[in-house]
Amino acid sequence: MKVTKLGVVVALKNVGLFLASYQVTGITSNPMQFVYSFVIFACVSIPSDLYLLNKAHETSGGEK
């Protein structure tokens, strides 16, 4: 699977949104809960973003 620039950008955007949502809500009670939820989110979100945008990139003609 080829990793595209757009896939990396969207994956980083989603990670940033996750971190921003924790910052905005002010959750500070349990740091281990944050780390656990962040790892689960990253393990699910990043590969799916990269895979889906790679498939979209292949069907649209791709970079030249």
C-alpha positions as CSV (number, residue, x, y, z in Angstrom):
1,M,0.0,0.0,0.0
2,K,1.3,3.4,-1.0
3,V,1.0,6.1,1.6
4,T,-0.1,9.4,0.1
5,K,0.5,12.9,1.3
6,L,-3.3,13.4,1.6
7,G,-3.6,10.3,3.8
8,V,-0.9,11.6,6.2
9,V,-2.5,15.0,6.4
10,V,-5.9,13.6,7.2
11,A,-4.5,11.2,9.8
12,L,-2.6,14.0,11.5
13,K,-5.7,16.2,11.4
14,N,-7.8,13.5,13.1
15,V,-5.1,13.0,15.8
16,G,-5.1,16.8,16.3
17,L,-8.8,16.9,16.7
18,F,-8.7,14.2,19.3
19,L,-6.0,16.0,21.3
20,A,-7.9,19.3,20.9
21,S,-11.1,17.7,22.2
22,Y,-9.4,16.6,25.3
23,Q,-7.8,20.0,25.8
24,V,-11.1,21.9,25.3
25,T,-13.1,19.6,27.6
26,G,-10.4,19.9,30.3
27,I,-10.2,16.2,31.2
28,T,-7.3,16.0,33.6
29,S,-8.4,13.4,36.2
30,N,-6.8,10.3,34.9
31,P,-3.7,10.5,32.6
32,M,-3.6,6.7,32.0
33,Q,-7.2,6.8,30.7
34,F,-6.2,9.5,28.3
35,V,-3.1,7.5,27.1
36,Y,-5.2,4.3,26.7
37,S,-8.0,6.1,24.7
38,F,-5.4,7.9,22.6
39,V,-3.6,4.7,21.7
40,I,-6.9,2.9,20.8
41,F,-8.0,6.0,18.7
42,A,-4.6,6.1,16.9
43,C,-4.6,2.3,16.2
44,V,-8.0,2.5,14.6
45,S,-8.1,6.0,13.0
46,I,-4.6,6.3,11.4
47,P,-4.6,3.0,9.4
48,S,-8.2,3.5,8.3
49,D,-7.5,7.0,7.1
50,L,-4.4,6.0,5.2
51,Y,-6.1,3.0,3.6
52,L,-9.3,4.8,2.6
53,L,-7.5,7.8,1.1
54,N,-5.1,5.5,-0.7
55,K,-8.1,3.7,-2.3
56,A,-9.7,7.0,-3.2
57,H,-6.4,8.2,-4.6
58,E,-6.1,5.1,-6.8
59,T,-9.6,5.4,-8.2
60,S,-9.2,9.1,-9.0
61,G,-6.2,8.7,-11.2
62,G,-3.4,9.3,-8.7
63,E,-0.4,11.6,-8.6
64,K,1.8,11.8,-11.7
